[in-house]
Amino acid sequence: MGTGPRVSALEHILKRMIRAEGPMSLATYMATCLTHPDHGYYTTRDPLGVAGDFTTAPEISQMFGELIGLSLAQHWLDHGAPDPFILAELGPGRGTLMADALRATRAVPGFLSVAQIHLVEVSPTLRATQAATLTGHSPIWHDTLANLPEAPLYLIANEYFDALPVRQFRRDANGWRETMVGLDGDTLTLGAAPPAPLAALDYRLEDTHPGDTVELNAPAAAEAHAIAQRIVTHGGAALVIDYGDWRALGDTVQAMRNHEAVDILNAPGASDLTAHVDFEPLAHAATDAGARHSRLTPQGVYLERLGITQRAQALARPLRAPALDSHIAAHRRLTHPAEMGTLFKCLSLHHPAAAPPPGLEP
């Protein structure tokens, strides 16, 4: 397991907060660790790649972004080719996915000429990297989704919702006990609030038992609702790709540093904190806004429907080992059930009068 600074500046800040206000929710802890303006994980570094803490699908192979771009472009064509339209990405990493999508859609008549590229990114470090990756495309950056212009929206959210802070609850015979971060002496520790009923989790009483853990991600549901509202008003579609499931269950909050799992309380601000995405509330938030959603589809199935194997074969023809071996391994990592193919899922949010983008089913 990795190690970090013994006591970070952010750890001192968290301890002061707890001493002043009492134990904090896991959501408050996650949000502070990830987005503190001076010491937050996402605001102070480039976390991606071999030299970082984790690797995302776009960094594994160009095929991922290419196929996503073409799927959205086909949906754009099938639904009147709106001019202009917003092509947006939430949490775009190094800009790799967007760059691959833009390259692949150059052959789609009119698509790039009327696309306005918008990126929702809070990290100054990653914004600089994205600007270099997307040289020539003049992207516009925003701190939040709410700042996007009002226009037809084609949106990508790959490994975005997993980084939004969750509240965590363990079912008790007398209600739900929320996981809290407090202090044991001078050491950060996890504890539980007293049991209490929680209306937001009434629907989980049917599929849980005492001792089971459930996580709530209110910010994710709110953002899905906002995205859906824009799509209902202006048209378009959104692709949400992340690890998780429908009606997720269990303690899924994890910390990653140097590609290894570490204790979530170890060296706050030095690790990536994420939780599995529960896609059911996202889908319900979209329908509440008047939109529709696709069937939740494993990433491997989605990419195969889009033709990733054929694309992989075409890219493989000029390659020789070791580049060929790396290419084959990338295809497997994206699609195989034992790799990312089943754990990661794809859900689209789209206009009620439209079909889902290619690769997905109603």
C-alpha positions as CSV (number, residue, x, y, z in Angstrom):
1,M,0.0,0.0,0.0
2,G,1.2,3.5,-0.8
3,T,2.1,6.1,1.7
4,G,1.8,9.8,1.8
5,P,2.9,12.7,3.9
6,R,2.5,12.0,7.6
7,V,0.3,14.9,8.3
8,S,-0.8,17.0,5.4
9,A,-2.0,20.6,5.5
10,L,-5.5,19.3,4.6
11,E,-5.5,16.9,7.4
12,H,-4.9,19.7,9.9
13,I,-7.8,21.6,8.2
14,L,-10.1,18.6,8.5
15,K,-9.3,18.1,12.2
16,R,-10.0,21.8,12.9
17,M,-13.4,21.4,11.2
18,I,-14.3,18.3,13.2
19,R,-13.2,19.9,16.5
20,A,-15.3,23.0,15.7
21,E,-18.4,21.4,14.3
22,G,-18.3,17.7,15.2
23,P,-18.0,14.6,13.0
24,M,-18.6,15.3,9.3
25,S,-20.4,13.2,6.7
26,L,-18.4,11.1,4.3
27,A,-19.7,13.4,1.6
28,T,-18.2,16.4,3.3
29,Y,-14.9,14.6,3.8
30,M,-14.8,13.5,0.1
31,A,-15.7,16.9,-1.2
32,T,-13.0,18.6,0.9
33,C,-10.3,16.1,0.0
34,L,-11.0,16.3,-3.7
35,T,-11.8,20.0,-4.3
36,H,-10.3,22.1,-1.5
37,P,-9.1,25.2,-3.5
38,D,-5.5,25.0,-2.1
39,H,-5.0,21.3,-1.1
40,G,-7.6,19.3,-2.9
41,Y,-6.7,16.3,-4.9
42,Y,-8.2,17.4,-8.2
43,T,-7.2,21.1,-7.9
44,T,-3.4,20.4,-7.4
45,R,-2.3,17.7,-9.8
46,D,-2.6,15.6,-12.9
47,P,-3.8,12.3,-11.4
48,L,-3.8,10.3,-14.7
49,G,-1.6,7.7,-16.3
50,V,1.5,5.7,-15.2
51,A,2.9,8.6,-13.2
52,G,-0.4,9.3,-11.6
53,D,-2.8,7.3,-9.5
54,F,-5.2,5.8,-12.0
55,T,-5.8,5.3,-15.7
56,T,-9.1,5.9,-17.5
57,A,-10.4,4.2,-20.7
58,P,-9.4,7.1,-23.1
59,E,-5.8,6.8,-21.9
60,I,-5.9,3.0,-22.6
61,S,-6.8,3.3,-26.3
62,Q,-7.9,5.9,-28.9
63,M,-10.7,3.5,-29.9
64,F,-12.7,4.5,-26.9
65,G,-13.0,8.2,-27.7
66,E,-13.4,7.5,-31.4
67,L,-16.4,5.3,-31.0
68,I,-18.1,7.6,-28.5
69,G,-17.6,10.5,-30.8
70,L,-19.1,8.7,-33.8
71,S,-22.0,7.4,-31.7
72,L,-22.9,11.0,-30.7
73,A,-22.3,12.2,-34.3
74,Q,-24.7,9.6,-35.7
75,H,-27.4,10.7,-33.2
76,W,-26.8,14.3,-34.2
77,L,-27.4,13.4,-37.9
78,D,-30.4,11.2,-37.1
79,H,-32.1,14.1,-35.2
80,G,-31.8,17.0,-37.6
81,A,-28.1,18.0,-37.3
82,P,-28.8,21.0,-35.1
83,D,-26.7,24.1,-35.9
84,P,-25.1,25.1,-33.6
85,F,-24.8,22.7,-30.8
86,I,-22.8,22.2,-27.6
87,L,-20.4,19.2,-27.5
88,A,-19.5,19.0,-23.8
89,E,-17.5,16.8,-21.5
90,L,-17.7,16.7,-17.7
91,G,-14.4,16.0,-16.0
92,P,-12.4,15.6,-19.3
93,G,-9.1,14.5,-17.8
94,R,-6.3,15.3,-20.1
95,G,-8.7,16.0,-23.0
96,T,-7.8,12.7,-24.6
97,L,-11.3,11.4,-25.1
98,M,-12.5,14.7,-26.6
99,A,-9.4,14.8,-28.9
100,D,-10.1,11.3,-30.2
101,A,-13.8,12.0,-30.7
102,L,-13.0,15.1,-32.7
103,R,-10.5,13.3,-34.8
104,A,-12.9,10.5,-35.6
105,T,-15.8,12.9,-36.5
106,R,-13.9,14.9,-39.0
107,A,-15.5,12.8,-41.7
108,V,-19.0,13.5,-40.5
109,P,-20.3,16.2,-42.8
110,G,-20.9,19.5,-41.0
111,F,-20.4,18.1,-37.5
112,L,-17.2,19.9,-36.4
113,S,-18.1,23.1,-38.2
114,V,-21.1,23.7,-36.0
115,A,-19.9,22.1,-32.8
116,Q,-19.0,24.3,-29.9
117,I,-16.6,22.6,-27.5
118,H,-17.2,23.1,-23.8
119,L,-15.4,21.4,-20.9
120,V,-16.5,21.4,-17.3
121,E,-13.2,21.2,-15.3
122,V,-12.2,22.6,-11.8
123,S,-8.5,21.7,-12.0
124,P,-6.2,24.5,-13.3
125,T,-3.5,21.8,-13.9
126,L,-5.8,19.7,-16.0
127,R,-7.2,22.7,-17.9
128,A,-3.7,23.5,-19.0
129,T,-3.2,19.9,-20.2
130,Q,-6.5,19.9,-22.0
131,A,-5.7,23.2,-23.8
132,A,-2.5,21.6,-25.1
133,T,-4.3,18.4,-26.1
134,L,-7.1,20.3,-27.9
135,T,-4.9,22.8,-29.7
136,G,-6.8,24.2,-32.7
137,H,-10.3,23.4,-31.3
138,S,-10.7,26.5,-28.9
139,P,-12.6,24.8,-26.1
140,I,-14.4,26.9,-23.5
141,W,-14.0,25.9,-19.8
142,H,-16.6,26.1,-17.0
143,D,-16.5,25.4,-13.3
144,T,-19.9,23.9,-13.3
145,L,-22.5,22.3,-15.6
146,A,-24.9,25.2,-14.9
147,N,-22.6,27.6,-16.8
148,L,-23.0,25.8,-20.2
149,P,-24.9,27.8,-22.8
150,E,-28.5,27.0,-23.6
151,A,-28.4,25.1,-26.9
152,P,-28.7,21.5,-28.2
153,L,-26.4,19.5,-26.0
154,Y,-24.3,16.4,-26.8
155,L,-22.5,15.5,-23.5
156,I,-20.0,12.9,-22.4
157,A,-19.5,12.0,-18.7
158,N,-16.8,9.3,-18.5
159,E,-15.7,8.5,-15.0
160,Y,-17.2,11.7,-13.7
161,F,-20.1,10.7,-11.5
162,D,-17.9,8.3,-9.5
163,A,-15.9,11.2,-8.1
164,L,-18.9,13.1,-6.7
165,P,-19.2,12.9,-2.9
166,V,-21.6,10.3,-1.5
167,R,-23.3,10.0,1.9
168,Q,-23.1,6.4,3.2
169,F,-25.7,4.7,5.4
170,R,-25.8,1.3,7.1
171,R,-29.2,-0.2,7.7
172,D,-30.0,-0.7,11.4
173,A,-33.0,-2.4,13.0
174,N,-34.1,1.1,14.0
175,G,-33.4,3.0,10.8
176,W,-30.2,4.1,9.0
177,R,-26.8,5.0,10.6
178,E,-24.8,7.4,8.5
179,T,-21.0,6.9,8.2
180,M,-19.2,9.9,9.7
181,V,-15.6,11.0,9.9
182,G,-14.5,12.0,13.4
183,L,-11.6,12.0,15.7
184,D,-10.2,9.4,18.0
185,G,-7.8,11.5,20.0
186,D,-5.8,13.2,17.2
187,T,-6.5,10.5,14.6
188,L,-9.1,10.6,11.9
189,T,-11.5,7.7,12.3
190,L,-14.8,6.4,10.8
191,G,-17.8,6.1,13.0
192,A,-21.6,6.0,12.7
193,A,-24.4,8.4,13.6
194,P,-27.3,7.3,15.8
195,P,-29.9,5.3,13.8
196,A,-32.7,7.4,12.3
197,P,-35.4,7.0,9.6
198,L,-34.5,8.5,6.2
199,A,-37.3,9.1,3.6
200,A,-34.8,9.2,0.8
201,L,-34.0,5.6,1.4
202,D,-37.5,4.2,2.0
203,Y,-37.4,2.6,-1.5
204,R,-34.3,0.6,-0.4
205,L,-36.1,-1.1,2.4
206,E,-37.5,-3.7,0.0
207,D,-34.1,-4.9,-1.1
208,T,-31.8,-4.5,1.9
209,H,-31.5,-6.0,5.4
210,P,-30.0,-4.8,8.7
211,G,-26.2,-4.6,8.2
212,D,-26.4,-3.7,4.5
213,T,-24.8,-0.4,3.3
214,V,-26.3,2.0,0.8
215,E,-24.8,5.2,-0.7
216,L,-26.6,8.3,-1.7
217,N,-25.2,10.7,-4.3
218,A,-27.5,13.7,-4.3
219,P,-25.1,15.9,-6.4
220,A,-25.1,13.2,-9.1
221,A,-28.9,13.0,-9.3
222,A,-29.1,16.8,-9.4
223,E,-26.7,17.0,-12.3
224,A,-28.5,14.2,-14.2
225,H,-31.7,16.2,-13.7
226,A,-30.1,19.4,-15.0
227,I,-28.6,17.6,-18.0
228,A,-32.0,16.0,-18.8
229,Q,-33.8,19.4,-18.6
230,R,-31.4,20.9,-21.1
231,I,-31.9,18.0,-23.5
232,V,-35.7,18.1,-23.1
233,T,-35.6,21.9,-23.9
234,H,-33.1,22.0,-26.6
235,G,-32.5,18.4,-27.9
236,G,-29.4,16.3,-27.8
237,A,-28.2,13.3,-25.8
238,A,-25.8,12.5,-22.9
239,L,-23.6,9.4,-22.4
240,V,-22.8,8.5,-18.9
241,I,-20.0,5.8,-18.6
242,D,-18.8,4.7,-15.2
243,Y,-18.2,1.8,-12.9
244,G,-21.2,0.8,-10.8
245,D,-24.6,-0.8,-11.3
246,W,-28.4,-0.4,-11.1
247,R,-29.5,0.0,-7.4
248,A,-25.9,-0.4,-6.1
249,L,-25.3,-2.0,-2.7
250,G,-22.4,-2.1,-0.3
251,D,-19.5,0.1,0.9
252,T,-17.9,1.1,-2.4
253,V,-15.9,4.2,-1.3
254,Q,-12.2,3.7,-2.2
255,A,-9.0,5.6,-2.3
256,M,-6.3,5.1,-5.0
257,R,-2.7,6.3,-4.9
258,N,0.0,5.2,-7.3
259,H,-2.4,2.6,-8.8
260,E,-2.9,1.0,-5.4
261,A,-5.8,1.0,-2.9
262,V,-5.1,2.9,0.3
263,D,-7.1,3.7,3.4
264,I,-9.5,6.5,2.6
265,L,-8.4,8.4,5.7
266,N,-4.7,8.1,4.9
267,A,-3.1,11.4,3.8
268,P,-6.2,13.4,2.9
269,G,-5.9,15.2,-0.4
270,A,-3.2,12.8,-1.7
271,S,-5.5,10.1,-3.0
272,D,-8.3,9.8,-5.5
273,L,-11.6,9.1,-3.7
274,T,-14.4,7.5,-5.6
275,A,-17.5,5.4,-5.2
276,H,-19.4,3.1,-7.5
277,V,-22.2,4.9,-9.4
278,D,-25.8,3.9,-8.6
279,F,-27.3,4.5,-12.1
280,E,-30.9,4.1,-10.9
281,P,-31.2,7.5,-9.3
282,L,-29.6,9.1,-12.4
283,A,-32.1,7.5,-14.6
284,H,-35.0,8.5,-12.4
285,A,-33.8,12.0,-12.2
286,A,-33.7,12.2,-16.0
287,T,-37.3,10.9,-16.3
288,D,-38.4,13.3,-13.6
289,A,-37.1,16.1,-15.9
290,G,-39.1,14.7,-18.8
291,A,-36.3,12.9,-20.7
292,R,-35.8,9.2,-21.4
293,H,-32.9,6.9,-20.6
294,S,-31.5,3.9,-22.3
295,R,-31.1,0.4,-20.8
296,L,-28.1,0.2,-18.6
297,T,-25.5,-1.6,-20.8
298,P,-22.1,-3.1,-19.9
299,Q,-19.2,-1.1,-21.5
300,G,-17.9,-4.2,-23.3
301,V,-21.3,-4.8,-24.9
302,Y,-21.7,-1.1,-25.8
303,L,-18.3,-0.9,-27.5
304,E,-18.7,-4.2,-29.4
305,R,-22.0,-2.9,-30.8
306,L,-20.2,0.2,-32.0
307,G,-17.7,-2.0,-33.8
308,I,-14.6,-1.9,-31.6
309,T,-13.4,-5.3,-32.7
310,Q,-13.5,-4.2,-36.4
311,R,-11.7,-0.9,-35.5
312,A,-9.1,-2.9,-33.5
313,Q,-8.4,-5.2,-36.4
314,A,-7.9,-2.2,-38.7
315,L,-5.5,-0.5,-36.4
316,A,-3.6,-3.8,-35.8
317,R,-2.7,-4.4,-39.4
318,P,0.5,-2.3,-39.6
319,L,1.5,-3.1,-36.0
320,R,4.2,-5.5,-34.9
321,A,5.2,-6.6,-31.4
322,P,5.5,-5.1,-28.8
323,A,3.1,-2.4,-30.1
324,L,0.7,-5.1,-31.4
325,D,0.7,-6.8,-28.0
326,S,-0.1,-3.5,-26.3
327,H,-2.9,-2.9,-28.7
328,I,-4.5,-6.3,-28.2
329,A,-4.2,-5.9,-24.4
330,A,-6.0,-2.5,-24.6
331,H,-8.9,-4.0,-26.6
332,R,-9.2,-6.7,-24.0
333,R,-9.0,-4.3,-21.1
334,L,-11.8,-2.1,-22.5
335,T,-14.2,-5.0,-23.3
336,H,-13.5,-8.2,-21.5
337,P,-15.8,-9.1,-18.6
338,A,-12.8,-9.8,-16.3
339,E,-11.4,-6.3,-17.1
340,M,-13.5,-3.2,-17.6
341,G,-16.1,-4.8,-19.8
342,T,-18.7,-5.6,-17.1
343,L,-17.8,-3.4,-14.1
344,F,-18.2,-0.3,-16.3
345,K,-21.7,0.5,-17.6
346,C,-23.1,3.0,-20.1
347,L,-26.4,4.9,-19.8
348,S,-27.8,7.5,-22.2
349,L,-30.1,10.4,-21.4
350,H,-32.0,11.6,-24.4
351,H,-35.1,13.5,-25.6
352,P,-38.4,11.7,-25.1
353,A,-39.1,11.8,-28.8
354,A,-35.7,10.3,-29.7
355,A,-34.0,6.9,-29.7
356,P,-30.8,6.4,-27.7
357,P,-27.5,7.0,-29.4
358,P,-26.1,4.0,-31.4
359,G,-24.8,1.1,-29.2
360,L,-27.7,1.5,-26.6
361,E,-31.2,0.2,-26.4
362,P,-34.4,1.9,-25.1
